[in-house]
Amino acid sequence: MLAVGQELVHSGHDVIWCGPEKVLRPLVGPDAVVHPTGVRAYRRYDETGMAGLRALWDGYLLPFTRFTLSAVDAAVAEHRPDVVVTEQYAFAGGVVAHRRGVPWVSLCTGTLELTPPAELAGFDEFVADRVAQVREMAGLPAGAPVDPRFSPYLVLALTSPALLTGADLPSRCVLTGAVLGSRPNAPDFPWHAWDSSRRHVLVTVGTLVGHMIGDFYDRAATVLSALSDDVQAVFVTSGVAADSFPADAIVAELVPMLDLLPRLDALVCHAGGAATEALAHGVPMVLAPVRAEQVALAHQIAASGAGIEVPILDATVAELDTAVRAVLDEPRYRQRARHIAGEFADAGGASAAATHIAALAAGADRVGSRG
């Protein structure tokens, strides 16, 4: 979202942000207009599969919509935008825009809703019920023709054809590839410890699921210790304790991911946002997903040939070793990752996303009165 906003500002458009100011302000700068929503805490859930999906909707998405609905409505009423751009799970943006007759755009940062894994039995029925609850919460008539996950005007999916083979995409869906921009909050990195004579593998599970990975870091560390003559490991700990990092590994709480990726030979991750960023740089990976949205992306990357999927709790050291060595040493994985990087580049990324949004803002007909 930040990258898209940056492109729109650079093109001369006014961008108003709606969200928690203490999170947004360091990213968008002191001069940007931020309409605050306030901040509240939500339960961290440990469930996976369909149970995890229920926890996501009932413990976060529905309460989040209820909490932000009035603030988003006030922002749209006050600023009268030509278009509302909303992250796919920020449902208040879509229902408020629909209610006030403003064109809106869904930005799909993940692929779960586009291509739910087959093992999520009952996905469609469950989501249809929760979508109905969102409409009711927003005061829309029962059966109103609006799905807050997918705008009828424009859906921007941050992916490419190689990852969506055979997918039945929503109407007015545009594939933009990865949407990346400058990151003013990027942390420092101990480059003095970087050994340019060796290959490099980065291990990360992001910031939200570290409590759900068991001893995955210990197993990964065992693998990379055995490869240390040729490979230097980088571990993004994100609060996860591990007792057996290789002696010369670089260990950091956070890293400047976009600066590191062009220098990496492989990535070991949970198929979160770093996976898409890695594909944009042609980096092959070992994927150990935790939650349903990560499983969806891991399935796609593995099917594309750009990575290998392993179970995060059950993969043995031997299985991890085989997977890491394969993505490092077998050219086909990097070749497929680079193919997807090419598709991402051709799709246009942040620039293409901003162009589509600006075109909608300039030319779309209104679908009702604006307040």
Secondary structure, 3 states (H helix, E strand, C coil): CHHHHHHHHHCCCCCEEEECHHHHHHHHCCCCEEEECCCCCCCCCCCCHHHHHHHHHHHHHHHHHHHHHHHHHHHHHHHCCCCEEEECCCHHHHHHHHHHCCCEEEEECCCCCCCCCCCCCCHHHHHHHHHHHHHHHCCCCCCCCCECCECCCEEEECCCHHHCCCCCCCCCEEECCCCCCCCCCCCCCCHHHCCCCCEEEEEECCCCCHHHCCCHHHHHHHHHHHCCCCEEEEEECCCCCCCCCCCCCEEECCCCHHHHHHHCCEEEECCCHHHHHHHHCCCCEEECCCCHHHHHHHHHHHHHCCEEECCCCCCCHHHHHHHHHHHHHCHHHHHHHHHHHHHHHHHCHHHHHHHHHHHHHHHCCCCCCCC
